[in-house]
């Protein structure tokens, strides 16, 4: 294996020969070594985040994924309802540009403490599981 490094937001990503992420170094925010970003409002992902934690669903929230072409194929991003109340005020995960999420333009998280896990094909598609 010939490891390579790539800058992704405020993180450095170690890639293997197949451009798969081996390890992520750096932070998702000041003093945050896990890549977790907490938000009490709408959030547009810039790249480098691993987890977007929605801490308040006092109103419906939206999180926008980065362009699939700006992340490595197979890179996983997580959107989590940490408020425990998104069954009432849902979290809508939006695409960027003309990307799709399982063939759609959005994915709704509507279960209290629900989680959305997304991975990219590295071109124009996001998938969930």
N, CA, C and O atoms as a Tinker XYZ file with bonds, in Angstrom:
   516  protein
     1  N      0.836000   -1.179000    0.000000    73     2
     2  CA     0.000000    0.000000    0.000000    64     1     3
     3  C      0.878000    1.238000    0.000000    63     2     4     5
     4  O      1.847000    1.330000    0.754000    81     3
     5  N      0.528000    2.185000   -0.854000    73     3     6
     6  CA     1.186000    3.472000   -0.891000    64     5     7
     7  C      0.209000    4.503000   -0.344000    63     6     8     9
     8  O     -0.615000    5.023000   -1.096000    81     7
     9  N      0.283000    4.807000    0.934000    73     7    10
    10  CA    -0.699000    5.731000    1.513000    64     9    11
    11  C     -0.521000    7.141000    0.964000    63    10    12    13
    12  O      0.588000    7.589000    0.671000    81    11
    13  N     -1.653000    7.818000    0.837000    73    11    14
    14  CA    -1.651000    9.209000    0.397000    64    13    15
    15  C     -2.496000   10.015000    1.357000    63    14    16    17
    16  O     -3.425000    9.498000    1.976000    81    15
    17  N     -2.164000   11.279000    1.472000    73    15    18
    18  CA    -2.925000   12.171000    2.337000    64    17    19
    19  C     -3.721000   13.140000    1.476000    63    18    20    21
    20  O     -3.263000   13.562000    0.414000    81    19
    21  N     -4.921000   13.492000    1.943000    73    19    22
    22  CA    -5.761000   14.463000    1.266000    64    21    23
    23  C     -6.351000   15.386000    2.317000    63    22    24    25
    24  O     -6.787000   14.929000    3.374000    81    23
    25  N     -6.369000   16.682000    2.036000    73    23    26
    26  CA    -6.992000   17.653000    2.921000    64    25    27
    27  C     -8.492000   17.626000    2.683000    63    26    28    29
    28  O     -8.935000   17.683000    1.535000    81    27
    29  N     -9.282000   17.540000    3.746000    73    27    30
    30  CA   -10.738000   17.561000    3.650000    64    29    31
    31  C    -11.252000   18.483000    4.741000    63    30    32    33
    32  O    -11.394000   18.074000    5.894000    81    31
    33  N    -11.533000   19.736000    4.375000    73    31    34
    34  CA   -11.935000   20.707000    5.391000    64    33    35
    35  C    -10.797000   20.924000    6.358000    63    34    36    37
    36  O     -9.677000   21.228000    5.949000    81    35
    37  N    -11.075000   20.772000    7.641000    73    35    38
    38  CA   -10.046000   20.956000    8.651000    64    37    39
    39  C     -9.381000   19.636000    9.028000    63    38    40    41
    40  O     -8.669000   19.558000   10.029000    81    39
    41  N     -9.616000   18.594000    8.221000    73    39    42
    42  CA    -9.059000   17.287000    8.508000    64    41    43
    43  C     -8.103000   16.850000    7.408000    63    42    44    45
    44  O     -8.156000   17.339000    6.279000    81    43
    45  N     -7.229000   15.918000    7.765000    73    43    46
    46  CA    -6.370000   15.262000    6.799000    64    45    47
    47  C     -6.823000   13.808000    6.748000    63    46    48    49
    48  O     -6.978000   13.159000    7.783000    81    47
    49  N     -7.033000   13.304000    5.536000    73    47    50
    50  CA    -7.548000   11.958000    5.343000    64    49    51
    51  C     -6.452000   11.089000    4.741000    63    50    52    53
    52  O     -5.818000   11.473000    3.758000    81    51
    53  N     -6.231000    9.920000    5.330000    73    51    54
    54  CA    -5.276000    8.941000    4.812000    64    53    55
    55  C     -6.036000    7.993000    3.901000    63    54    56    57
    56  O     -7.006000    7.364000    4.323000    81    55
    57  N     -5.589000    7.888000    2.626000    73    55    58
    58  CA    -6.243000    7.043000    1.631000    64    57    59
    59  C     -5.344000    5.876000    1.254000    63    58    60    61
    60  O     -4.119000    6.000000    1.265000    81    59
    61  N     -5.961000    4.728000    0.917000    73    59    62
    62  CA    -5.176000    3.603000    0.418000    64    61    63
    63  C     -5.089000    3.680000   -1.102000    63    62    64    65
    64  O     -5.522000    4.670000   -1.694000    81    63
    65  N     -4.536000    2.651000   -1.743000    73    63    66
    66  CA    -4.349000    2.643000   -3.203000    64    65    67
    67  C     -5.655000    2.731000   -3.977000    63    66    68    69
    68  O     -5.656000    3.171000   -5.127000    81    67
    69  N     -6.772000    2.320000   -3.371000    73    67    70
    70  CA    -8.082000    2.350000   -4.025000    64    69    71
    71  C     -8.874000    3.610000   -3.668000    63    70    72    73
    72  O    -10.088000    3.657000   -3.871000    81    71
    73  N     -8.194000    4.627000   -3.140000    73    71    74
    74  CA    -8.827000    5.879000   -2.722000    64    73    75
    75  C     -9.870000    5.679000   -1.634000    63    74    76    77
    76  O    -10.814000    6.463000   -1.529000    81    75
    77  N     -9.711000    4.646000   -0.830000    73    75    78
    78  CA   -10.608000    4.424000    0.291000    64    77    79
    79  C    -10.007000    5.067000    1.534000    63    78    80    81
    80  O     -8.793000    5.044000    1.738000    81    79
    81  N    -10.882000    5.644000    2.366000    73    79    82
    82  CA   -10.435000    6.307000    3.584000    64    81    83
    83  C     -9.964000    5.251000    4.576000    63    82    84    85
    84  O    -10.707000    4.330000    4.916000    81    83
    85  N     -8.725000    5.390000    5.035000    73    83    86
    86  CA    -8.149000    4.480000    6.018000    64    85    87
    87  C     -8.272000    5.082000    7.409000    63    86    88    89
    88  O     -8.633000    4.394000    8.364000    81    87
    89  N     -7.971000    6.366000    7.514000    73    87    90
    90  CA    -8.043000    7.047000    8.802000    64    89    91
    91  C     -8.207000    8.537000    8.567000    63    90    92    93
    92  O     -7.768000    9.071000    7.548000    81    91
    93  N     -8.852000    9.210000    9.536000    73    91    94
    94  CA    -9.075000   10.649000    9.457000    64    93    95
    95  C     -8.390000   11.294000   10.650000    63    94    96    97
    96  O     -8.541000   10.851000   11.789000    81    95
    97  N     -7.641000   12.336000   10.370000    73    95    98
    98  CA    -6.949000   13.081000   11.414000    64    97    99
    99  C     -7.445000   14.521000   11.383000    63    98   100   101
   100  O     -7.721000   15.058000   10.310000    81    99
   101  N     -7.557000   15.137000   12.527000    73    99   102
   102  CA    -7.952000   16.538000   12.559000    64   101   103
   103  C     -9.237000   16.721000   13.321000    63   102   104   105
   104  O     -9.658000   15.850000   14.082000    81   103
   105  N     -9.855000   17.864000   13.109000    73   103   106
   106  CA   -11.019000   18.207000   13.912000    64   105   107
   107  C    -12.175000   18.661000   13.063000    63   106   108   109
   108  O    -11.994000   19.156000   11.951000    81   107
   109  N    -13.356000   18.489000   13.592000    73   107   110
   110  CA   -14.565000   19.006000   12.978000    64   109   111
   111  C    -14.904000   20.370000   13.516000    63   110   112   113
   112  O    -15.863000   20.989000   13.054000    81   111
   113  N    -14.168000   20.848000   14.452000    73   111   114
   114  CA   -14.403000   22.154000   15.039000    64   113   115
   115  C    -13.377000   22.405000   16.114000    63   114   116   117
   116  O    -12.589000   21.518000   16.443000    81   115
   117  N    -13.375000   23.570000   16.652000    73   115   118
   118  CA   -12.382000   23.938000   17.653000    64   117   119
   119  C    -12.410000   22.978000   18.840000    63   118   120   121
   120  O    -13.416000   22.884000   19.543000    81   119
   121  N    -11.329000   22.280000   19.056000    73   119   122
   122  CA   -11.211000   21.375000   20.192000    64   121   123
   123  C    -11.963000   20.067000   20.033000    63   122   124   125
   124  O    -12.035000   19.298000   20.992000    81   123
   125  N    -12.525000   19.779000   18.872000    73   123   126
   126  CA   -13.320000   18.577000   18.663000    64   125   127
   127  C    -12.536000   17.605000   17.797000    63   126   128   129
   128  O    -12.423000   17.800000   16.586000    81   127
   129  N    -11.993000   16.559000   18.410000    73   127   130
   130  CA   -11.141000   15.634000   17.674000    64   129   131
   131  C    -11.925000   14.510000   17.009000    63   130   132   133
   132  O    -11.328000   13.675000   16.330000    81   131
   133  N    -13.249000   14.462000   17.183000    73   131   134
   134  CA   -14.031000   13.359000   16.636000    64   133   135
   135  C    -14.632000   13.658000   15.279000    63   134   136   137
   136  O    -15.170000   12.751000   14.644000    81   135
   137  N    -14.561000   14.899000   14.806000    73   135   138
   138  CA   -15.221000   15.266000   13.571000    64   137   139
   139  C    -16.694000   15.536000   13.778000    63   138   140   141
   140  O    -17.442000   15.635000   12.805000    81   139
   141  N    -17.134000   15.659000   15.033000    73   139   142
   142  CA   -18.536000   15.923000   15.364000    64   141   143
   143  C    -18.782000   17.425000   15.358000    63   142   144   145
   144  O    -18.025000   18.195000   15.949000    81   143
   145  N    -19.856000   17.831000   14.680000    73   143   146
   146  CA   -20.282000   19.219000   14.682000    64   145   147
   147  C    -21.687000   19.251000   15.266000    63   146   148   149
   148  O    -22.579000   18.559000   14.777000    81   147
   149  N    -21.887000   20.049000   16.306000    73   147   150
   150  CA   -23.205000   20.190000   16.917000    64   149   151
   151  C    -23.875000   21.440000   16.368000    63   150   152   153
   152  O    -23.235000   22.479000   16.204000    81   151
   153  N    -25.178000   21.329000   16.085000    73   151   154
   154  CA   -25.931000   22.472000   15.596000    64   153   155
   155  C    -27.332000   22.466000   16.191000    63   154   156   157
   156  O    -27.953000   21.413000   16.336000    81   155
   157  N    -27.818000   23.644000   16.530000    73   155   158
   158  CA   -29.182000   23.787000   17.026000    64   157   159
   159  C    -30.073000   24.396000   15.947000    63   158   160   161
   160  O    -31.229000   24.729000   16.208000    81   159
   161  N    -29.538000   24.542000   14.738000    73   159   162
   162  CA   -30.292000   25.113000   13.621000    64   161   163
   163  C    -29.981000   24.364000   12.344000    63   162   164   165
   164  O    -29.451000   23.253000   12.381000    81   163
   165  N    -30.306000   24.965000   11.224000    73   163   166
   166  CA   -29.984000   24.373000    9.928000    64   165   167
   167  C    -28.468000   24.390000    9.736000    63   166   168   169
   168  O    -27.773000   25.240000   10.292000    81   167
   169  N    -27.961000   23.435000    8.938000    73   167   170
   170  CA   -26.514000   23.322000    8.780000    64   169   171
   171  C    -26.174000   22.874000    7.362000    63   170   172   173
   172  O    -26.797000   21.955000    6.829000    81   171
   173  N    -25.194000   23.520000    6.759000    73   171   174
   174  CA   -24.674000   23.131000    5.450000    64   173   175
   175  C    -23.280000   22.550000    5.674000    63   174   176   177
   176  O    -22.387000   23.246000    6.158000    81   175
   177  N    -23.096000   21.295000    5.329000    73   175   178
   178  CA   -21.815000   20.634000    5.534000    64   177   179
   179  C    -20.778000   21.215000    4.577000    63   178   180   181
   180  O    -21.047000   21.425000    3.394000    81   179
   181  N    -19.584000   21.470000    5.117000    73   179   182
   182  CA   -18.506000   22.076000    4.349000    64   181   183
   183  C    -17.470000   21.046000    3.904000    63   182   184   185
   184  O    -16.647000   21.322000    3.031000    81   183
   185  N    -17.515000   19.880000    4.498000    73   183   186
   186  CA   -16.498000   18.855000    4.266000    64   185   187
   187  C    -15.631000   18.741000    5.493000    63   186   188   189
   188  O    -15.320000   19.753000    6.121000    81   187
   189  N    -15.239000   17.558000    5.846000    73   187   190
   190  CA   -14.439000   17.337000    7.041000    64   189   191
   191  C    -15.265000   16.893000    8.231000    63   190   192   193
   192  O    -14.719000   16.361000    9.198000    81   191
   193  N    -16.581000   17.103000    8.178000    73   191   194
   194  CA   -17.432000   16.637000    9.258000    64   193   195
   195  C    -17.662000   15.134000    9.101000    63   194   196   197
   196  O    -17.791000   14.629000    7.985000    81   195
   197  N    -17.709000   14.434000   10.218000    73   195   198
   198  CA   -18.075000   13.025000   10.180000    64   197   199
   199  C    -19.482000   12.853000   10.718000    63   198   200   201
   200  O    -20.253000   12.023000   10.235000    81   199
   201  N    -19.806000   13.656000   11.733000    73   199   202
   202  CA   -21.110000   13.574000   12.386000    64   201   203
   203  C    -21.663000   14.978000   12.527000    63   202   204   205
   204  O    -20.971000   15.879000   13.000000    81   203
   205  N    -22.919000   15.167000   12.114000    73   203   206
   206  CA   -23.631000   16.405000   12.405000    64   205   207
   207  C    -24.686000   16.040000   13.434000    63   206   208   209
   208  O    -25.619000   15.288000   13.152000    81   207
   209  N    -24.526000   16.580000   14.618000    73   207   210
   210  CA   -25.426000   16.305000   15.732000    64   209   211
   211  C    -26.415000   17.456000   15.848000    63   210   212   213
   212  O    -26.029000   18.581000   16.165000    81   211
   213  N    -27.679000   17.179000   15.595000    73   211   214
   214  CA   -28.720000   18.194000   15.719000    64   213   215
   215  C    -29.189000   18.175000   17.167000    63   214   216   217
   216  O    -29.805000   17.211000   17.622000    81   215
   217  N    -28.891000   19.245000   17.880000    73   215   218
   218  CA   -29.125000   19.287000   19.328000    64   217   219
   219  C    -30.447000   19.920000   19.716000    63   218   220   221
   220  O    -30.833000   19.871000   20.884000    81   219
   221  N    -31.153000   20.516000   18.757000    73   219   222
   222  CA   -32.464000   21.106000   19.036000    64   221   223
   223  C    -33.367000   20.925000   17.829000    63   222   224   225
   224  O    -33.013000   21.275000   16.704000    81   223
   225  N    -34.545000   20.368000   18.094000    73   223   226
   226  CA   -35.567000   20.310000   17.055000    64   225   227
   227  C    -36.802000   21.060000   17.552000    63   226   228   229
   228  O    -37.930000   20.582000   17.427000    81   227
   229  N    -36.565000   22.247000   18.119000    73   227   230
   230  CA   -37.667000   23.117000   18.525000    64   229   231
   231  C    -38.455000   23.551000   17.288000    63   230   232   233
   232  O    -39.614000   23.954000   17.387000    81   231
   233  N    -37.812000   23.462000   16.126000    73   231   234
   234  CA   -38.431000   23.679000   14.823000    64   233   235
   235  C    -37.844000   22.637000   13.885000    63   234   236   237
   236  O    -36.838000   22.004000   14.203000    81   235
   237  N    -38.474000   22.460000   12.728000    73   235   238
   238  CA   -37.917000   21.541000   11.731000    64   237   239
   239  C    -36.515000   22.027000   11.351000    63   238   240   241
   240  O    -36.274000   23.232000   11.283000    81   239
   241  N    -35.602000   21.104000   11.107000    73   239   242
   242  CA   -34.210000   21.435000   10.771000    64   241   243
   243  C    -33.841000   20.823000    9.429000    63   242   244   245
   244  O    -34.458000   19.860000    8.973000    81   243
   245  N    -32.813000   21.408000    8.805000    73   243   246
   246  CA   -32.286000   20.826000    7.576000    64   245   247
   247  C    -30.768000   20.769000    7.655000    63   246   248   249
   248  O    -30.113000   21.645000    8.220000    81   247
   249  N    -30.239000   19.714000    7.073000    73   247   250
   250  CA   -28.796000   19.526000    6.952000    64   249   251
   251  C    -28.546000   19.248000    5.473000    63   250   252   253
   252  O    -29.199000   18.391000    4.879000    81   251
   253  N    -27.601000   19.974000    4.883000    73   251   254
   254  CA   -27.285000   19.795000    3.473000    64   253   255
   255  C    -25.945000   19.078000    3.332000    63   254   256   257
   256  O    -24.934000   19.516000    3.882000    81   255
   257  N    -25.950000   17.980000    2.594000    73   255   258
   258  CA   -24.732000   17.211000    2.347000    64   257   259
   259  C    -23.813000   17.985000    1.405000    63   258   260   261
   260  O    -24.289000   18.811000    0.627000    81   259
   261  N    -22.499000   17.731000    1.460000    73   259   262
   262  CA   -21.605000   18.309000    0.455000    64   261   263
   263  C    -21.813000   17.601000   -0.876000    63   262   264   265
   264  O    -22.443000   16.544000   -0.925000    81   263
   265  N    -21.299000   18.164000   -1.936000    73   263   266
   266  CA   -21.353000   17.480000   -3.233000    64   265   267
   267  C    -20.667000   16.122000   -3.113000    63   266   268   269
   268  O    -19.585000   16.017000   -2.534000    81   267
   269  N    -21.294000   15.091000   -3.656000    73   267   270
   270  CA   -20.721000   13.740000   -3.606000    64   269   271
   271  C    -19.344000   13.703000   -4.253000    63   270   272   273
   272  O    -18.490000   12.914000   -3.849000    81   271
   273  N    -19.121000   14.545000   -5.248000    73   271   274
   274  CA   -17.836000   14.559000   -5.950000    64   273   275
   275  C    -16.709000   15.165000   -5.125000    63   274   276   277
   276  O    -15.548000   15.087000   -5.524000    81   275
   277  N    -17.029000   15.770000   -3.976000    73   275   278
   278  CA   -15.997000   16.384000   -3.145000    64   277   279
   279  C    -15.527000   15.475000   -2.017000    63   278   280   281
   280  O    -14.664000   15.857000   -1.226000    81   279
   281  N    -16.093000   14.275000   -1.942000    73   279   282
   282  CA   -15.674000   13.329000   -0.909000    64   281   283
   283  C    -15.211000   12.033000   -1.571000    63   282   284   285
   284  O    -15.521000   11.773000   -2.733000    81   283
   285  N    -14.478000   11.237000   -0.830000    73   283   286
   286  CA   -13.978000    9.963000   -1.352000    64   285   287
   287  C    -15.110000    8.952000   -1.483000    63   286   288   289
   288  O    -16.026000    8.948000   -0.660000    81   287
   289  N    -15.065000    8.096000   -2.500000    73   287   290
   290  CA   -16.071000    7.040000   -2.612000    64   289   291
   291  C    -16.100000    6.202000   -1.336000    63   290   292   293
   292  O    -15.057000    5.772000   -0.843000    81   291
   293  N    -17.284000    5.978000   -0.815000    73   291   294
   294  CA   -17.433000    5.190000    0.404000    64   293   295
   295  C    -17.315000    5.987000    1.685000    63   294   296   297
   296  O    -17.547000    5.448000    2.767000    81   295
   297  N    -16.959000    7.267000    1.589000    73   295   298
   298  CA   -16.853000    8.088000    2.791000    64   297   299
   299  C    -18.225000    8.183000    3.451000    63   298   300   301
   300  O    -19.225000    8.423000    2.774000    81   299
   301  N    -18.277000    7.996000    4.765000    73   299   302
   302  CA   -19.536000    7.957000    5.505000    64   301   303
   303  C    -19.726000    9.239000    6.306000    63   302   304   305
   304  O    -18.819000    9.704000    6.996000    81   303
   305  N    -20.928000    9.797000    6.195000    73   303   306
   306  CA   -21.326000   10.955000    6.986000    64   305   307
   307  C    -22.578000   10.568000    7.764000    63   306   308   309
   308  O    -23.429000    9.834000    7.261000    81   307
   309  N    -22.686000   11.066000    8.992000    73   307   310
   310  CA   -23.807000   10.719000    9.856000    64   309   311
   311  C    -24.525000   11.992000   10.294000    63   310   312   313
   312  O    -23.892000   12.980000   10.666000    81   311
   313  N    -25.864000   11.951000   10.243000    73   311   314
   314  CA   -26.694000   13.024000   10.784000    64   313   315
   315  C    -27.519000   12.382000   11.897000    63   314   316   317
   316  O    -28.224000   11.398000   11.669000    81   315
   317  N    -27.427000   12.950000   13.112000    73   315   318
   318  CA   -28.040000   12.340000   14.293000    64   317   319
   319  C    -28.943000   13.325000   15.012000    63   318   320   321
   320  O    -28.570000   14.479000   15.222000    81   319
   321  N    -30.132000   12.871000   15.390000    73   319   322
   322  CA   -31.028000   13.660000   16.239000    64   321   323
   323  C    -30.608000   13.459000   17.691000    63   322   324   325
   324  O    -30.966000   12.460000   18.315000    81   323
   325  N    -29.852000   14.407000   18.222000    73   323   326
   326  CA   -29.457000   14.331000   19.632000    64   325   327
   327  C    -30.491000   14.982000   20.541000    63   326   328   329
   328  O    -30.405000   14.863000   21.763000    81   327
   329  N    -31.471000   15.671000   19.953000    73   327   330
   330  CA   -32.505000   16.313000   20.763000    64   329   331
   331  C    -33.522000   15.298000   21.260000    63   330   332   333
   332  O    -34.150000   15.494000   22.301000    81   331
   333  N    -33.680000   14.218000   20.516000    73   331   334
   334  CA   -34.648000   13.197000   20.896000    64   333   335
   335  C    -36.080000   13.569000   20.578000    63   334   336   337
   336  O    -37.006000   12.968000   21.123000    81   335
   337  N    -36.286000   14.554000   19.702000    73   335   338
   338  CA   -37.653000   15.012000   19.446000    64   337   339
   339  C    -37.945000   15.249000   17.969000    63   338   340   341
   340  O    -38.846000   16.024000   17.650000    81   339
   341  N    -37.222000   14.615000   17.067000    73   339   342
   342  CA   -37.440000   14.930000   15.649000    64   341   343
   343  C    -38.662000   14.233000   15.059000    63   342   344   345
   344  O    -38.959000   14.425000   13.880000    81   343
   345  N    -39.376000   13.433000   15.840000    73   343   346
   346  CA   -40.639000   12.882000   15.344000    64   345   347
   347  C    -41.659000   14.004000   15.183000    63   346   348   349
   348  O    -42.542000   13.932000   14.328000    81   347
   349  N    -41.532000   15.038000   16.006000    73   347   350
   350  CA   -42.429000   16.194000   15.925000    64   349   351
   351  C    -41.938000   17.191000   14.892000    63   350   352   353
   352  O    -42.702000   17.589000   14.013000    81   351
   353  N    -40.687000   17.603000   14.977000    73   351   354
   354  CA   -40.071000   18.520000   14.026000    64   353   355
   355  C    -38.933000   17.774000   13.340000    63   354   356   357
   356  O    -37.841000   17.641000   13.892000    81   355
   357  N    -39.200000   17.293000   12.139000    73   355   358
   358  CA   -38.270000   16.424000   11.409000    64   357   359
   359  C    -36.976000   17.124000   11.032000    63   358   360   361
   360  O    -36.893000   18.352000   10.983000    81   359
   361  N    -35.958000   16.290000   10.762000    73   359   362
   362  CA   -34.692000   16.747000   10.194000    64   361   363
   363  C    -34.692000   16.291000    8.738000    63   362   364   365
   364  O    -34.787000   15.097000    8.456000    81   363
   365  N    -34.586000   17.238000    7.821000    73   363   366
   366  CA   -34.524000   16.913000    6.399000    64   365   367
   367  C    -33.091000   17.044000    5.935000    63   366   368   369
   368  O    -32.477000   18.101000    6.081000    81   367
   369  N    -32.558000   15.974000    5.376000    73   367   370
   370  CA   -31.209000   15.984000    4.820000    64   369   371
   371  C    -31.351000   16.243000    3.325000    63   370   372   373
   372  O    -32.020000   15.495000    2.612000    81   371
   373  N    -30.706000   17.319000    2.861000    73   371   374
   374  CA   -30.801000   17.751000    1.467000    64   373   375
   375  C    -29.544000   17.389000    0.694000    63   374   376   377
   376  O    -28.460000   17.266000    1.263000    81   375
   377  N    -29.705000   17.223000   -0.592000    73   375   378
   378  CA   -28.582000   17.040000   -1.497000    64   377   379
   379  C    -27.956000   18.393000   -1.813000    63   378   380   381
   380  O    -28.530000   19.437000   -1.504000    81   379
   381  N    -26.799000   18.370000   -2.419000    73   379   382
   382  CA   -26.194000   19.567000   -3.014000    64   381   383
   383  C    -26.263000   19.415000   -4.516000    63   382   384   385
   384  O    -26.198000   18.300000   -5.034000    81   383
   385  N    -26.394000   20.531000   -5.225000    73   383   386
   386  CA   -26.421000   20.494000   -6.686000    64   385   387
   387  C    -27.476000   19.544000   -7.201000    63   386   388   389
   388  O    -28.614000   19.557000   -6.731000    81   387
   389  N    -27.105000   18.718000   -8.164000    73   387   390
   390  CA   -28.047000   17.758000   -8.747000    64   389   391
   391  C    -27.807000   16.338000   -8.237000    63   390   392   393
   392  O    -28.318000   15.374000   -8.807000    81   391
   393  N    -27.023000   16.214000   -7.155000    73   391   394
   394  CA   -26.807000   14.899000   -6.548000    64   393   395
   395  C    -28.149000   14.280000   -6.149000    63   394   396   397
   396  O    -29.164000   14.972000   -6.065000    81   395
   397  N    -28.137000   12.985000   -5.910000    73   395   398
   398  CA   -29.324000   12.313000   -5.396000    64   397   399
   399  C    -28.973000   11.558000   -4.120000    63   398   400   401
   400  O    -27.815000   11.219000   -3.876000    81   399
   401  N    -29.992000   11.305000   -3.319000    73   399   402
   402  CA   -29.870000   10.502000   -2.100000    64   401   403
   403  C    -30.811000    9.319000   -2.294000    63   402   404   405
   404  O    -32.028000    9.478000   -2.201000    81   403
   405  N    -30.271000    8.151000   -2.559000    73   403   406
   406  CA   -31.086000    6.972000   -2.908000    64   405   407
   407  C    -32.086000    7.325000   -4.011000    63   406   408   409
   408  O    -33.238000    6.892000   -3.966000    81   407
   409  N    -31.651000    8.105000   -4.992000    73   407   410
   410  CA   -32.488000    8.471000   -6.122000    64   409   411
   411  C    -33.430000    9.641000   -5.878000    63   410   412   413
   412  O    -34.141000   10.061000   -6.791000    81   411
   413  N    -33.445000   10.170000   -4.664000    73   411   414
   414  CA   -34.344000   11.275000   -4.312000    64   413   415
   415  C    -33.545000   12.543000   -4.035000    63   414   416   417
   416  O    -32.314000   12.528000   -4.063000    81   415
   417  N    -34.243000   13.629000   -3.768000    73   415   418
   418  CA   -33.575000   14.904000   -3.484000    64   417   419
   419  C    -33.359000   15.131000   -1.993000    63   418   420   421
   420  O    -32.526000   15.949000   -1.601000    81   419
   421  N    -34.115000   14.402000   -1.152000    73   419   422
   422  CA   -33.991000   14.556000    0.299000    64   421   423
   423  C    -34.155000   13.216000    0.995000    63   422   424   425
   424  O    -34.620000   12.242000    0.404000    81   423
   425  N    -33.768000   13.188000    2.254000    73   423   426
   426  CA   -34.010000   12.054000    3.154000    64   425   427
   427  C    -34.490000   12.660000    4.462000    63   426   428   429
   428  O    -33.843000   13.563000    4.993000    81   427
   429  N    -35.599000   12.190000    4.987000    73   427   430
   430  CA   -36.164000   12.754000    6.208000    64   429   431
   431  C    -35.887000   11.821000    7.383000    63   430   432   433
   432  O    -36.131000   10.617000    7.309000    81   431
   433  N    -35.375000   12.397000    8.463000    73   431   434
   434  CA   -35.202000   11.668000    9.722000    64   433   435
   435  C    -36.376000   12.095000   10.595000    63   434   436   437
   436  O    -36.488000   13.266000   10.956000    81   435
   437  N    -37.251000   11.150000   10.936000    73   435   438
   438  CA   -38.480000   11.493000   11.648000    64   437   439
   439  C    -38.769000   10.586000   12.838000    63   438   440   441
   440  O    -39.913000   10.470000   13.278000    81   439
   441  N    -37.742000    9.957000   13.345000    73   439   442
   442  CA   -37.848000    9.102000   14.528000    64   441   443
   443  C    -37.005000    9.720000   15.636000    63   442   444   445
   444  O    -35.845000   10.069000   15.415000    81   443
   445  N    -37.582000    9.855000   16.826000    73   443   446
   446  CA   -36.820000   10.426000   17.941000    64   445   447
   447  C    -35.493000    9.693000   18.108000    63   446   448   449
   448  O    -35.451000    8.463000   18.123000    81   447
   449  N    -34.422000   10.450000   18.232000    73   447   450
   450  CA   -33.049000    9.949000   18.307000    64   449   451
   451  C    -32.637000    9.218000   17.030000    63   450   452   453
   452  O    -31.710000    8.409000   17.049000    81   451
   453  N    -33.320000    9.500000   15.926000    73   451   454
   454  CA   -33.028000    8.846000   14.650000    64   453   455
   455  C    -31.660000    9.228000   14.109000    63   454   456   457
   456  O    -31.079000   10.247000   14.482000    81   455
   457  N    -31.169000    8.379000   13.222000    73   455   458
   458  CA   -29.858000    8.564000   12.607000    64   457   459
   459  C    -29.968000    8.364000   11.103000    63   458   460   461
   460  O    -30.646000    7.450000   10.634000    81   459
   461  N    -29.299000    9.222000   10.362000    73   459   462
   462  CA   -29.160000    9.032000    8.925000    64   461   463
   463  C    -27.694000    8.786000    8.626000    63   462   464   465
   464  O    -26.842000    9.606000    8.968000    81   463
   465  N    -27.393000    7.659000    7.990000    73   463   466
   466  CA   -26.016000    7.334000    7.609000    64   465   467
   467  C    -25.936000    7.406000    6.092000    63   466   468   469
   468  O    -26.723000    6.772000    5.388000    81   467
   469  N    -24.988000    8.175000    5.597000    73   467   470
   470  CA   -24.877000    8.436000    4.174000    64   469   471
   471  C    -23.472000    8.106000    3.693000    63   470   472   473
   472  O    -22.489000    8.431000    4.359000    81   471
   473  N    -23.378000    7.457000    2.525000    73   471   474
   474  CA   -22.071000    7.261000    1.910000    64   473   475
   475  C    -22.178000    7.647000    0.442000    63   474   476   477
   476  O    -23.247000    7.572000   -0.164000    81   475
   477  N    -21.046000    8.061000   -0.112000    73   475   478
   478  CA   -21.000000    8.623000   -1.452000    64   477   479
   479  C    -20.352000    7.669000   -2.447000    63   478   480   481
   480  O    -19.517000    6.838000   -2.089000    81   479
   481  N    -20.760000    7.810000   -3.709000    73   479   482
   482  CA   -20.060000    7.093000   -4.776000    64   481   483
   483  C    -18.876000    7.912000   -5.280000    63   482   484   485
   484  O    -18.139000    7.462000   -6.158000    81   483
   485  N    -18.689000    9.116000   -4.729000    73   483   486
   486  CA   -17.581000    9.981000   -5.121000    64   485   487
   487  C    -17.839000   10.733000   -6.416000    63   486   488   489
   488  O    -16.959000   11.435000   -6.916000    81   487
   489  N    -19.054000   10.589000   -6.968000    73   487   490
   490  CA   -19.369000   11.246000   -8.238000    64   489   491
   491  C    -20.596000   12.145000   -8.077000    63   490   492   493
   492  O    -20.472000   13.370000   -8.072000    81   491
   493  N    -21.787000   11.536000   -7.944000    73   491   494
   494  CA   -23.010000   12.339000   -7.880000    64   493   495
   495  C    -24.132000   11.715000   -7.069000    63   494   496   497
   496  O    -25.269000   12.185000   -7.101000    81   495
   497  N    -23.803000   10.646000   -6.337000    73   495   498
   498  CA   -24.856000    9.932000   -5.600000    64   497   499
   499  C    -24.476000    9.718000   -4.139000    63   498   500   501
   500  O    -23.326000    9.449000   -3.792000    81   499
   501  N    -25.500000    9.850000   -3.304000    73   499   502
   502  CA   -25.413000    9.480000   -1.891000    64   501   503
   503  C    -26.356000    8.305000   -1.662000    63   502   504   505
   504  O    -27.422000    8.222000   -2.272000    81   503
   505  N    -25.950000    7.400000   -0.777000    73   503   506
   506  CA   -26.755000    6.239000   -0.450000    64   505   507
   507  C    -26.905000    6.163000    1.065000    63   506   508   509
   508  O    -26.062000    6.673000    1.803000    81   507
   509  N    -27.987000    5.523000    1.530000    73   507   510
   510  CA   -28.232000    5.353000    2.968000    64   509   511
   511  C    -28.299000    3.876000    3.301000    63   510   512   513
   512  O    -28.464000    3.025000    2.427000    81   511
   513  N    -28.166000    3.596000    4.580000    73   511   514
   514  CA   -28.425000    2.242000    5.072000    64   513   515
   515  C    -28.898000    2.315000    6.482000    63   514   516
   516  O    -29.176000    1.284000    7.094000    81   515
